Amino acid sequence: MSDNASWFYKDRLPEIAAENNCTIAEAERLFMSGTHNKTKETKKKWEQVELELEEPLLFRLMLIAHERDITLNQLVHKALEHQLKTNEYQFEDGTKPDPEFLAED
């Protein structure tokens, strides 16, 4: 067995099993299917939020989402997530970051 394979079966596979609370065989199946690192993403809590947007802004956001080949919901989710992270940084560090504006690529 190569060094990489030895490391994978000796060290990494038990880590994946521990992270997903499963057996070594199940961890190997998770790794092979590519879903071993998606469990952290599914632990996020989701809330439904209703937004009222004026038509010109809504149409502009829909166009931006279309240009990025994502849905409007995905665009709004990314924008809200970014703003929440910016606010967290502001409170942890004690300084305000420079204002940021939504810019098209």
Secondary structure, 3 states (H helix, E strand, C coil): CCHHHHHHHHHHHHHHHHHHCCCHHHHHHHHHHCCCCCHHHHCCCCCCCCCCCCHHHHHHHHHHHHHCCCCHHHHHHHHHHHHHHHHHHHHHHCCCCCCCCCCCC
